[in-house]
């Protein structure tokens, strides 16, 4: 599988309220998932799967930084993201920001997300989105991606190969 | 025993003849539409000849790669001709009722596969991959093997050249799917048709078979999830035709038009067989008109009026319903449709080739449908005759293994040799061959992958045929068809 043709670029705010860009994390591998905290099916499944994959990989601290970028910035403030992730998916750092910067990040990562009415949601809407997970190498280059259909074991195996035994130019 | 009948051989001969036309000789292939922007365009005729050849090779004449391979290559060469894809330079600018509001944002695009236009790009992709899969070849993996180029002495400045291959094109289409949330890639700007994304899924599957990976499964899973929001079927139980990318408005098959259901059902059977089969009997019943002596014809929807203009297009309704019935294994419907075509649509034989010529007259004096488009008369009726039940499903789900490509086979077939049987049964290559004297050729076939010590029988008589480069050349005698056997 070739590297995804994305630009791994963003200019957002993390769930501690700090301004971050892709350069903030240089030197670490980034595991990037887009979603929204009110998502009832796709995100909980994806975040649980990725957490399980990372648990199995058990990387040294700082080697892999899992990021969860919201596609619903109106609801997903830094505080909402932090509360949600710390409670359920503590490996992840949430990123949010003004809608136009979220749009830029979506474009850069080729992420599709679009708000639509959802009568089952307390606020009356959902934001269906692409559920691809991206891996970005320590130099900020796209390295790999996993569609939603990959399971945790596959992801762990790929991470072991790519992150724990990377080719020299990916370190 | 799998053997072609006279009509099936006639369709193959016609496709062979069309594939051999000089560049830009499109005689017999011109439809009602203008500028190659409708459903009768050359791209569809060329692509579905390739699909029909693939189905025939896979299911009926598996031991005759030499018959199919050059024909598929010639058709793919034609698919790359600018006359086939230059409509995109204009269509990319928008201006239809579905994207008129976007016209200010859309510009002229020369590269015919770089954005939207899945109604062309997916056929280039899937045809190239069918070729490479069926012949265990890397012909279209070579960089630039799928290049779109145009240059005119008379206008336009320098050469336009857009180089792709089966891998780069597949990758490009895959990431367009991702970017669109897997709902599909548009045909005309803003218009995502269910139909036209199915060939890309077949292409992803073939690419996975050739190179590894799970693109097809990924895309199908995403496609299912994306369309769950809209529904595959409309309120009337017919396939939703298209989705407007920006407004997310779904356009149902409102008339309903036979081609929408038939084309979509035919192709979607590759990966969604149970669903397609469950809905087929009810859907097809809405379109069939009983005729004399068990014949069946197809009732087209009335031509639409849009912006005060009649929409002129080749619907290809008859052909698509026949193709659909063939994929569903609905022999009674298929036989009825073919009987109607043979009785009312002027089957025409020329030098051993069979087609049904274009006729724009809706019906004869007794009301029997006579209207037929080049896509139906050149391609789809032949496709339907040559297909088998679940033919596309088999291409998708039951690929050939490496063992197939090690078996003896007719690896070269001269133009004037008709092959009506070519299969390996219990290790023995069986073929039935006939010399067609109406066309030029040397009347020979070459058998490749011949086991050491194999005996060759022609018409029951053992031959001592000359070997060339590991193959054996056999001259086919004039006269009736003869049986060939290569016994290990």
Interface residues (C-beta under 8 A of the other chain):
Chain A: X1 X2 X4 X5 X110 X112 X113 X114 X116 X128 X129 X130 X132 X147 X148 X149
Chain B: X171 X175 X178 X179 X180 X181 X182 X213 X214 X217 X218 X221 X222 X225 X226 X229 X248
